[in-house]
Amino acid sequence: MDVGNNIMLTGDSWNFADSVESFEDHIAQSIPHCQEQREFIAGLARFFLHGNATAYEIGVATGALARAVLARVPQRDCRYIGLDRVPGMIERARRGLAGDPRFQAIEADALDFPFDNAALILSHYTLQFIPLPERAALLGRLHAVLRPGGALVIYEKTLGGDARVQDILTQMYFEFKARQGLSAEVIINKAHALQGVAMPISFEDNLRQLRAAGFTRIEVIYRAYAFVGFLAIKEPS
């Protein structure tokens, strides 16, 4: 199945292992303001990565966000640990950051990874691929391992608050992808491939999950089309 950018899925469902080589081109055509989001997150990171602080990224992919973050804190003795379940992504991330000893890429599933004493945790369009019960449990664990005053930054594709809004957002998003040069067939193929794989929830449900995990200080830092970024800070003790 052709989903654009020379990515041919080996089955009828989205699989990141099929997209490693063309991932960055594909993301640029699929997520509005993707690189600007990464640069904004990198700017935020400066407020949290001090001393021997540790940052985790859930779904490190090719390491593009890690490169942006570490480039903003070149003199800081921090650790950046990127997790991914796809071996090809881990290999790409390691190659791209081979010259920075602060970076470590680990093939692991966030659901059972032993996070510890984090100052910053990043998830850039990753949680939506985790089933809801496991997602809620993971958010609770992430809140628990954050230092007081530490931050969780998540970006997610969301559902509209009602059927009309959902229809508007879907049509506008498809028009965005068409303006990036993707054909109607490719757009529909991608939507089909994500069925049962991506499980987005509404803006309000994302807020509810963050609050249920223990976060009380939550700011919206990005919102366009159906895409939303949240900054959730753990209350200082």
Backbone as JSON, one array per atom type, in Angstrom:
{
  "sequence": "MDVGNNIMLTGDSWNFADSVESFEDHIAQSIPHCQEQREFIAGLARFFLHGNATAYEIGVATGALARAVLARVPQRDCRYIGLDRVPGMIERARRGLAGDPRFQAIEADALDFPFDNAALILSHYTLQFIPLPERAALLGRLHAVLRPGGALVIYEKTLGGDARVQDILTQMYFEFKARQGLSAEVIINKAHALQGVAMPISFEDNLRQLRAAGFTRIEVIYRAYAFVGFLAIKEPS",
  "N": [[0.84, -1.19, 0.0], [0.66, 2.14, -0.95], [1.65, 4.92, 0.81], [2.74, 7.34, 0.37], [5.78, 9.34, -0.21], [7.53, 7.36, -1.07], [6.99, 5.24, 0.62], [6.02, 2.06, 1.09], [3.75, 0.09, 2.5], [4.04, -3.09, 4.06], [1.89, -4.52, 4.91], [-1.65, -4.08, 5.55], [-1.84, -2.19, 7.48], [-0.54, 0.62, 9.32], [2.94, 0.71, 9.82], [5.78, 1.52, 11.49], [8.26, 0.48, 10.95], [8.36, 0.19, 8.23], [8.85, 2.71, 7.32], [11.24, 3.97, 7.86], [13.45, 5.03, 6.31], [12.28, 7.09, 4.8], [11.02, 8.63, 6.65], [11.31, 11.28, 7.73], [10.71, 13.01, 5.56], [8.1, 12.21, 5.14], [6.82, 12.89, 7.56], [7.1, 15.67, 7.48], [5.31, 16.32, 5.49], [2.96, 15.54, 6.62], [2.43, 16.53, 9.18], [1.49, 19.6, 10.31], [3.68, 22.37, 10.62], [5.81, 20.94, 11.72], [8.7, 20.98, 12.09], [8.95, 23.47, 13.28], [7.6, 22.99, 15.65], [9.38, 21.2, 16.88], [11.57, 22.9, 17.29], [10.45, 24.7, 19.07], [9.93, 23.04, 21.28], [12.57, 22.4, 21.87], [13.44, 24.88, 22.78], [11.88, 25.1, 25.11], [13.05, 23.06, 26.57], [15.38, 24.1, 27.63], [14.66, 25.3, 30.0], [14.42, 23.28, 31.79], [16.47, 21.39, 31.71], [19.0, 21.23, 33.56], [22.17, 21.06, 35.23], [22.79, 17.74, 36.18], [20.57, 16.73, 34.87], [18.03, 14.52, 33.55], [16.56, 13.72, 30.48], [13.85, 12.13, 28.89], [12.72, 10.69, 25.84], [9.84, 9.51, 24.42], [9.39, 7.41, 21.84], [11.57, 8.02, 19.93], [12.24, 7.96, 17.27], [13.85, 9.06, 14.33], [15.58, 10.64, 15.69], [15.44, 13.38, 15.37], [14.12, 15.33, 16.99], [15.6, 15.03, 19.35], [18.11, 15.91, 18.46], [17.55, 18.61, 18.01], [16.92, 19.48, 20.61], [19.3, 18.93, 22.11], [21.09, 20.51, 20.75], [20.36, 23.02, 21.62], [21.25, 23.12, 24.21], [24.14, 23.07, 24.49], [26.3, 23.13, 26.28], [25.55, 21.91, 28.58], [25.56, 19.42, 31.08], [23.79, 17.09, 30.68], [21.56, 14.21, 30.38], [20.14, 12.5, 27.66], [17.72, 10.33, 26.88], [16.5, 8.31, 24.48], [13.7, 6.45, 23.53], [12.52, 3.72, 21.57], [10.53, 1.4, 19.73], [11.24, 0.37, 17.32], [13.79, -1.13, 15.63], [15.18, -0.08, 13.37], [14.72, 2.68, 13.54], [16.06, 3.28, 15.93], [18.68, 2.75, 15.14], [19.04, 4.76, 13.15], [18.73, 7.08, 14.75], [20.9, 6.81, 16.5], [23.06, 7.01, 14.7], [22.73, 9.64, 13.79], [23.3, 11.13, 16.05], [25.78, 10.42, 16.91], [28.04, 11.81, 17.66], [27.52, 13.02, 20.08], [27.92, 12.48, 23.34], [26.03, 12.62, 25.32], [23.7, 11.54, 24.5], [21.55, 8.73, 24.32], [20.18, 5.94, 22.77], [17.61, 3.62, 23.08], [16.29, 0.48, 22.42], [13.17, -0.14, 23.27], [10.04, -0.58, 25.01], [7.91, 1.89, 26.1], [5.92, 1.25, 27.91], [6.81, -0.64, 29.73], [9.24, 0.27, 30.53], [11.85, 1.17, 32.81], [11.62, 4.08, 33.9], [13.3, 6.83, 35.5], [13.74, 9.39, 37.87], [13.33, 11.9, 36.31], [13.81, 15.02, 34.64], [12.6, 16.05, 32.45], [10.23, 14.91, 30.16], [9.44, 13.81, 26.97], [7.02, 13.47, 24.4], [6.29, 13.19, 21.23], [3.76, 13.04, 19.3], [3.21, 10.29, 19.93], [1.85, 8.95, 22.04], [-0.71, 8.51, 21.09], [-0.64, 6.12, 19.8], [-0.81, 4.21, 21.67], [-2.89, 1.99, 23.43], [-5.85, 3.07, 25.23], [-6.27, 2.3, 28.11], [-3.64, 1.45, 28.86], [-2.3, 3.77, 28.23], [-3.24, 5.64, 30.1], [-2.24, 4.51, 32.46], [0.5, 4.68, 31.93], [0.89, 7.49, 31.86], [0.42, 8.08, 34.54], [2.65, 6.81, 35.71], [4.69, 8.34, 34.56], [4.26, 10.85, 35.69], [4.89, 10.19, 38.3], [7.67, 9.66, 38.21], [8.82, 12.03, 37.5], [10.82, 14.79, 38.54], [9.96, 17.08, 41.17], [8.66, 20.03, 39.86], [9.51, 19.33, 37.37], [8.83, 18.52, 33.87], [6.36, 17.3, 31.58], [6.03, 17.02, 28.18], [3.76, 16.78, 25.68], [2.64, 16.11, 22.41], [-0.17, 15.69, 20.42], [-2.37, 14.23, 18.0], [-5.73, 15.08, 17.85], [-9.24, 14.37, 18.48], [-12.22, 16.0, 17.28], [-14.51, 18.04, 19.21], [-17.19, 17.54, 18.73], [-19.38, 16.0, 16.24], [-19.65, 17.72, 14.02], [-17.49, 19.51, 14.24], [-15.41, 17.65, 14.1], [-15.71, 16.76, 11.46], [-15.15, 19.13, 10.05], [-12.45, 19.61, 10.82], [-11.22, 17.28, 9.82], [-11.63, 17.55, 7.03], [-10.22, 19.93, 6.55], [-7.66, 19.11, 7.26], [-7.12, 17.09, 5.37], [-7.07, 18.73, 3.11], [-4.83, 20.25, 3.71], [-2.83, 18.25, 3.5], [-3.07, 17.63, 0.81], [-2.15, 20.01, -0.3], [0.51, 19.72, 0.25], [1.34, 18.12, -1.73], [0.5, 15.49, -1.75], [-1.32, 12.8, -3.12], [-4.86, 12.13, -3.64], [-5.36, 9.4, -3.43], [-3.16, 8.49, -1.92], [-3.59, 9.89, 0.48], [-6.01, 8.77, 1.37], [-5.19, 6.1, 1.58], [-3.33, 6.28, 3.69], [-5.0, 7.07, 5.81], [-6.58, 4.78, 5.95], [-4.63, 2.89, 6.65], [-4.03, 3.64, 9.23], [-6.19, 2.91, 10.72], [-7.36, 1.56, 13.68], [-4.78, 1.52, 14.6], [-3.67, 4.08, 15.19], [-5.01, 5.85, 17.88], [-6.52, 8.37, 18.57], [-7.71, 10.82, 20.98], [-10.09, 13.19, 22.28], [-9.43, 16.75, 22.72], [-10.35, 17.56, 25.26], [-10.45, 15.07, 26.57], [-7.75, 14.4, 26.59], [-6.81, 16.36, 28.37], [-8.21, 15.52, 30.66], [-7.01, 13.02, 31.12], [-4.38, 13.79, 31.72], [-4.78, 15.25, 34.07], [-5.86, 13.25, 35.69], [-3.62, 11.71, 35.97], [-2.18, 13.16, 37.75], [-1.23, 15.69, 37.19], [-1.54, 19.14, 37.62], [-0.88, 21.61, 36.7], [-1.2, 22.65, 33.67], [-0.57, 23.62, 30.4], [-1.62, 24.74, 27.2], [0.38, 24.61, 24.45], [0.52, 24.53, 21.74], [-1.65, 24.59, 18.96], [-3.31, 23.59, 16.16], [-5.25, 22.81, 13.3], [-6.1, 19.51, 13.9], [-4.2, 19.11, 15.8], [-2.45, 19.2, 18.85], [-0.43, 20.61, 21.42], [0.78, 20.0, 24.66], [1.97, 21.29, 27.74], [2.84, 19.97, 30.72], [3.39, 20.42, 34.05], [4.97, 19.12, 36.9], [3.88, 19.68, 40.14], [5.87, 21.55, 42.38], [7.26, 20.21, 45.38]],
  "CA": [[0.0, 0.0, 0.0], [1.44, 3.36, -1.08], [1.19, 6.0, 1.68], [3.5, 8.53, 0.03], [7.21, 9.45, 0.11], [8.15, 6.06, -1.37], [6.72, 4.29, 1.69], [5.09, 1.01, 0.71], [3.51, -0.77, 3.65], [4.05, -4.51, 3.74], [0.56, -5.02, 5.22], [-2.67, -3.05, 5.34], [-1.84, -1.31, 8.64], [0.67, 1.42, 9.45], [4.05, 0.08, 10.53], [6.9, 2.45, 11.41], [9.43, -0.2, 10.39], [8.33, 0.37, 6.78], [8.97, 4.12, 6.95], [12.45, 4.55, 8.48], [14.28, 5.82, 5.39], [11.56, 8.26, 4.3], [10.2, 9.11, 7.75], [11.33, 12.73, 7.9], [9.94, 13.62, 4.47], [6.7, 11.88, 5.35], [6.33, 13.69, 8.68], [7.02, 17.06, 7.05], [4.1, 16.47, 4.68], [1.8, 15.04, 7.34], [2.2, 17.26, 10.42], [1.71, 21.04, 10.12], [4.66, 23.07, 11.46], [6.52, 19.91, 12.5], [10.02, 21.43, 12.52], [8.76, 24.58, 14.23], [7.26, 22.37, 16.94], [10.61, 20.67, 17.47], [12.39, 24.01, 17.76], [9.79, 25.24, 20.26], [10.21, 22.09, 22.37], [13.98, 22.57, 22.23], [13.51, 26.08, 23.6], [11.33, 24.75, 26.42], [13.96, 22.16, 27.28], [16.4, 24.88, 28.35], [14.15, 25.66, 31.32], [14.32, 22.09, 32.64], [17.67, 20.56, 31.65], [20.11, 21.86, 34.27], [22.99, 20.13, 36.0], [22.81, 16.36, 35.69], [19.19, 16.37, 34.58], [17.77, 13.49, 32.54], [15.37, 13.84, 29.62], [13.44, 10.94, 28.14], [11.79, 10.88, 24.73], [9.09, 8.3, 24.07], [9.26, 7.41, 20.39], [12.63, 8.92, 19.47], [12.26, 7.9, 15.8], [15.16, 9.27, 13.71], [16.41, 11.48, 16.56], [15.38, 14.79, 14.97], [13.8, 16.17, 18.14], [16.75, 14.96, 20.24], [19.16, 16.79, 17.93], [17.14, 19.99, 18.24], [17.03, 19.78, 22.04], [20.69, 18.93, 22.56], [21.76, 21.66, 20.14], [20.02, 24.21, 22.4], [21.92, 23.08, 25.52], [25.41, 22.42, 24.12], [27.27, 23.11, 27.37], [24.95, 21.36, 29.8], [25.92, 18.02, 31.31], [22.54, 16.36, 30.89], [21.41, 12.95, 29.65], [18.93, 12.43, 26.84], [17.5, 8.92, 26.59], [15.42, 8.14, 23.52], [13.16, 5.09, 23.45], [11.72, 3.38, 20.4], [10.34, -0.05, 19.57], [11.63, 0.0, 15.96], [15.26, -1.17, 15.56], [15.68, 0.82, 12.33], [14.7, 4.04, 14.06], [17.14, 3.37, 16.9], [19.93, 2.82, 14.38], [19.12, 6.09, 12.56], [18.94, 8.06, 15.82], [22.28, 6.68, 16.99], [23.96, 7.56, 13.68], [22.59, 11.09, 13.73], [23.81, 11.76, 17.27], [26.97, 9.66, 17.3], [29.05, 12.69, 18.22], [27.09, 13.61, 21.34], [27.92, 11.42, 24.35], [24.89, 12.78, 26.23], [22.53, 10.87, 23.91], [21.49, 7.26, 24.32], [18.96, 5.4, 22.18], [17.35, 2.29, 23.62], [15.14, -0.24, 21.87], [12.37, -0.48, 24.44], [8.65, -0.17, 25.04], [7.71, 2.79, 27.24], [4.97, 0.7, 28.86], [7.47, -1.39, 30.8], [10.59, 0.8, 30.72], [12.03, 1.69, 34.17], [11.96, 5.51, 33.98], [13.78, 7.19, 36.84], [14.23, 10.72, 38.21], [13.39, 12.69, 35.08], [13.51, 16.45, 34.68], [11.82, 16.35, 31.26], [9.8, 13.75, 29.36], [8.86, 14.29, 25.72], [6.29, 12.51, 23.56], [5.88, 13.96, 20.06], [2.83, 12.22, 18.51], [3.47, 8.88, 20.22], [0.87, 8.35, 22.94], [-1.92, 8.13, 20.35], [-0.49, 4.75, 19.32], [-0.9, 3.33, 22.84], [-4.3, 1.83, 23.84], [-6.23, 4.01, 26.29], [-5.96, 1.91, 29.5], [-2.2, 1.48, 29.05], [-1.88, 5.17, 28.16], [-3.54, 6.26, 31.38], [-1.29, 3.98, 33.44], [1.81, 5.24, 31.61], [0.92, 8.88, 32.3], [0.58, 8.06, 35.99], [4.04, 6.48, 36.02], [5.54, 9.45, 34.16], [4.12, 11.87, 36.72], [5.57, 9.72, 39.51], [9.13, 9.68, 38.08], [9.3, 13.39, 37.28], [11.21, 15.6, 39.68], [9.08, 18.23, 41.42], [9.02, 21.11, 38.96], [9.81, 18.78, 36.06], [7.77, 18.72, 32.87], [5.98, 16.37, 30.51], [5.58, 17.72, 26.98], [3.16, 15.84, 24.73], [1.91, 16.6, 21.24], [-1.07, 14.63, 19.99], [-3.49, 14.48, 17.1], [-6.92, 14.93, 18.68], [-10.57, 14.34, 17.87], [-13.04, 17.17, 17.52], [-15.42, 17.94, 20.35], [-18.46, 16.97, 18.27], [-19.3, 15.46, 14.88], [-19.46, 18.78, 13.04], [-16.11, 19.97, 14.35], [-14.56, 16.59, 13.59], [-15.8, 16.78, 10.0], [-14.42, 20.31, 9.58], [-11.02, 19.4, 11.02], [-10.77, 16.24, 8.9], [-11.56, 18.1, 5.68], [-9.11, 20.9, 6.49], [-6.4, 18.36, 7.31], [-6.93, 16.48, 4.06], [-6.69, 19.8, 2.2], [-3.43, 20.55, 4.02], [-1.97, 17.21, 2.93], [-3.1, 17.78, -0.64], [-1.27, 21.14, -0.64], [1.89, 19.25, 0.35], [1.62, 17.33, -2.91], [0.04, 14.11, -1.62], [-2.49, 12.52, -3.94], [-6.05, 11.68, -2.91], [-5.2, 7.97, -3.15], [-2.21, 8.34, -0.82], [-4.23, 10.4, 1.69], [-6.97, 7.76, 1.81], [-4.43, 4.92, 1.99], [-2.76, 6.52, 5.02], [-6.11, 7.02, 6.76], [-6.95, 3.37, 6.07], [-3.56, 2.17, 7.34], [-4.02, 4.02, 10.64], [-7.38, 2.42, 11.41], [-7.04, 0.61, 14.74], [-3.38, 1.68, 15.0], [-3.71, 5.35, 15.91], [-6.23, 5.94, 18.69], [-6.57, 9.71, 19.17], [-8.84, 11.18, 21.83], [-10.39, 14.61, 22.16], [-8.67, 17.71, 23.51], [-10.83, 17.49, 26.65], [-10.05, 13.79, 27.16], [-6.32, 14.5, 26.89], [-6.7, 17.11, 29.62], [-8.68, 14.67, 31.76], [-6.0, 12.0, 31.4], [-3.24, 14.42, 32.39], [-5.18, 15.58, 35.44], [-5.99, 12.0, 36.44], [-2.27, 11.22, 36.25], [-1.63, 13.94, 38.85], [-0.8, 17.01, 36.76], [-2.51, 20.22, 37.86], [-0.42, 22.78, 35.96], [-1.2, 22.22, 32.28], [-0.72, 24.71, 29.45], [-1.65, 24.41, 25.78], [1.49, 25.33, 23.83], [0.36, 24.49, 20.29], [-2.93, 24.07, 18.5], [-3.64, 23.88, 14.77], [-5.98, 21.67, 12.75], [-6.48, 18.65, 15.02], [-2.96, 18.83, 16.51], [-2.36, 19.97, 20.08], [0.71, 20.39, 22.28], [0.53, 20.29, 26.08], [3.06, 21.33, 28.72], [2.32, 19.6, 32.04], [4.47, 20.56, 35.02], [4.69, 18.51, 38.21], [3.92, 20.68, 41.19], [6.99, 21.43, 43.32], [6.84, 19.76, 46.71]],
  "C": [[0.88, 1.25, 0.0], [0.85, 4.44, -0.18], [2.05, 7.25, 1.5], [4.95, 8.46, 0.43], [7.95, 8.13, -0.06], [8.0, 5.06, -0.23], [5.65, 3.31, 1.22], [4.92, 0.08, 1.9], [3.47, -2.23, 3.22], [2.72, -5.18, 4.09], [-0.45, -3.91, 5.0], [-2.79, -2.1, 6.53], [-0.51, -0.57, 8.73], [1.71, 0.71, 10.3], [5.26, 0.99, 10.38], [8.15, 1.8, 10.84], [9.5, -0.05, 8.88], [8.71, 1.78, 6.35], [10.28, 4.77, 7.4], [13.17, 5.49, 7.51], [13.6, 7.1, 4.92], [10.76, 8.96, 5.38], [10.15, 10.63, 7.83], [10.57, 13.45, 6.8], [8.46, 13.4, 4.68], [6.09, 12.74, 6.46], [6.16, 15.15, 8.26], [5.76, 17.32, 6.23], [2.83, 16.1, 5.43], [1.45, 15.84, 8.59], [2.48, 18.74, 10.19], [2.75, 21.57, 11.11], [5.52, 22.1, 12.28], [7.88, 20.41, 12.99], [9.92, 22.59, 13.49], [8.39, 24.06, 15.61], [8.52, 21.85, 17.63], [11.47, 21.8, 18.03], [11.78, 24.64, 19.01], [10.04, 24.34, 21.47], [11.66, 22.23, 22.82], [14.17, 23.81, 23.09], [12.98, 25.84, 25.0], [12.33, 23.95, 27.25], [15.0, 22.92, 28.09], [15.96, 25.23, 29.77], [14.16, 24.48, 32.3], [15.61, 21.27, 32.7], [18.86, 21.31, 32.23], [20.89, 20.78, 35.02], [23.02, 18.75, 35.37], [21.41, 15.85, 35.37], [19.1, 15.32, 33.48], [16.49, 13.8, 31.8], [15.12, 12.5, 28.96], [12.57, 11.38, 26.96], [11.15, 9.54, 24.4], [8.8, 8.34, 22.57], [10.29, 8.33, 19.76], [12.74, 8.97, 17.96], [13.67, 8.14, 15.27], [16.08, 10.15, 14.56], [16.35, 12.96, 16.24], [15.07, 15.72, 16.14], [14.97, 16.17, 19.13], [17.86, 15.88, 19.77], [18.82, 18.25, 18.2], [17.32, 20.38, 19.7], [18.48, 19.91, 22.47], [21.49, 20.07, 21.95], [21.49, 22.95, 20.91], [20.72, 24.25, 23.76], [23.32, 22.47, 25.34], [26.4, 22.27, 25.26], [26.74, 22.42, 28.63], [25.18, 19.85, 29.9], [24.67, 17.22, 31.67], [22.58, 15.04, 30.14], [20.1, 13.01, 28.88], [18.78, 10.98, 26.4], [16.28, 8.79, 25.68], [14.99, 6.68, 23.42], [12.41, 4.9, 22.14], [11.64, 1.87, 20.29], [10.84, -0.54, 18.22], [13.16, 0.02, 15.84], [15.84, -0.21, 14.52], [15.71, 2.27, 12.77], [15.84, 4.25, 15.05], [18.48, 3.53, 16.18], [20.11, 4.21, 13.76], [19.4, 7.15, 13.6], [20.38, 8.01, 16.32], [23.27, 7.25, 15.98], [23.93, 9.08, 13.7], [23.17, 11.82, 14.92], [25.05, 11.06, 17.79], [28.02, 10.53, 17.96], [28.69, 13.32, 19.54], [26.97, 12.53, 22.4], [26.76, 11.52, 25.33], [23.68, 11.98, 25.76], [22.66, 9.36, 23.98], [20.15, 6.85, 23.72], [18.8, 3.96, 22.6], [16.13, 1.69, 22.92], [14.31, -0.76, 23.04], [10.95, 0.01, 24.24], [8.44, 0.69, 26.28], [6.81, 2.19, 28.3], [5.63, -0.09, 29.98], [8.92, -0.91, 31.03], [10.74, 1.4, 32.12], [12.51, 3.15, 34.18], [12.41, 5.84, 35.4], [14.22, 8.64, 36.89], [14.41, 11.62, 36.99], [13.1, 14.16, 35.35], [12.57, 16.83, 33.54], [11.49, 15.06, 30.53], [9.05, 14.29, 28.15], [8.15, 13.15, 24.99], [5.69, 13.31, 22.41], [5.08, 13.04, 19.13], [3.11, 10.72, 18.67], [2.38, 8.24, 21.05], [-0.38, 7.87, 22.21], [-1.84, 6.71, 19.79], [-0.53, 3.74, 20.47], [-2.36, 3.21, 23.25], [-4.61, 2.62, 25.11], [-5.92, 3.53, 27.71], [-4.47, 1.95, 29.79], [-1.68, 2.91, 29.04], [-2.09, 5.86, 29.49], [-2.55, 5.79, 32.45], [0.1, 4.55, 33.21], [1.92, 6.69, 32.09], [1.08, 8.98, 33.82], [2.02, 7.75, 36.39], [4.97, 7.64, 35.68], [5.46, 10.58, 35.18], [4.93, 11.46, 37.96], [7.09, 9.86, 39.41], [9.68, 11.08, 37.82], [9.75, 14.02, 38.59], [10.12, 16.65, 39.94], [9.56, 19.42, 40.6], [9.41, 20.64, 37.57], [8.61, 18.82, 35.14], [7.6, 17.52, 31.95], [5.46, 17.22, 29.36], [5.04, 16.67, 26.01], [2.48, 16.61, 23.61], [1.09, 15.42, 20.72], [-2.01, 15.11, 18.89], [-4.76, 14.18, 17.88], [-8.18, 14.81, 17.84], [-11.3, 15.63, 18.17], [-14.02, 16.94, 18.65], [-16.79, 17.43, 19.99], [-18.32, 16.6, 16.8], [-19.03, 16.55, 13.84], [-18.02, 19.28, 13.05], [-15.15, 18.92, 13.8], [-14.55, 16.58, 12.06], [-15.02, 17.96, 9.43], [-12.92, 20.09, 9.67], [-10.46, 18.35, 10.05], [-10.63, 16.79, 7.49], [-10.4, 19.09, 5.54], [-7.76, 20.19, 6.5], [-6.12, 17.68, 5.97], [-6.51, 17.53, 3.03], [-5.24, 20.21, 2.44], [-2.51, 19.53, 3.35], [-1.94, 17.29, 1.4], [-2.19, 18.93, -1.08], [0.2, 20.77, -0.52], [2.28, 18.35, -0.81], [1.2, 15.88, -2.83], [-1.24, 13.92, -2.43], [-3.66, 12.07, -3.07], [-5.93, 10.21, -2.54], [-4.28, 7.75, -1.95], [-2.83, 8.79, 0.5], [-5.2, 9.37, 2.25], [-6.26, 6.5, 2.29], [-3.86, 5.09, 3.4], [-3.86, 6.45, 6.08], [-6.54, 5.58, 7.01], [-5.9, 2.61, 6.9], [-3.54, 2.46, 8.83], [-5.23, 3.52, 11.42], [-6.99, 1.34, 12.43], [-5.6, 0.67, 15.22], [-3.22, 2.98, 15.79], [-5.06, 5.46, 16.62], [-6.31, 7.31, 19.37], [-7.81, 9.89, 20.04], [-9.02, 12.69, 21.73], [-9.44, 15.46, 23.0], [-9.05, 17.6, 24.98], [-10.41, 16.18, 27.31], [-8.55, 13.75, 27.44], [-6.09, 15.26, 28.2], [-7.11, 16.26, 30.81], [-7.64, 13.62, 32.13], [-4.8, 12.6, 32.13], [-3.57, 14.76, 33.84], [-5.31, 14.32, 36.29], [-4.63, 11.42, 36.8], [-1.61, 12.0, 37.38], [-1.18, 15.33, 38.48], [-1.9, 18.04, 37.01], [-2.13, 21.5, 37.12], [-0.22, 22.37, 34.5], [-1.44, 23.42, 31.38], [-0.79, 24.14, 28.03], [-0.58, 25.26, 25.1], [1.45, 25.29, 22.31], [-1.03, 23.99, 19.97], [-3.19, 24.54, 17.07], [-4.23, 22.62, 14.15], [-6.43, 20.8, 13.92], [-5.28, 18.35, 15.92], [-2.81, 19.77, 17.7], [-1.09, 19.6, 20.83], [0.39, 20.82, 23.7], [1.85, 20.34, 26.84], [2.46, 21.08, 30.08], [3.48, 19.58, 33.03], [4.06, 19.92, 36.34], [4.87, 19.56, 39.29], [5.14, 20.47, 42.1], [6.47, 21.01, 44.69], [7.09, 20.84, 47.75]]
}
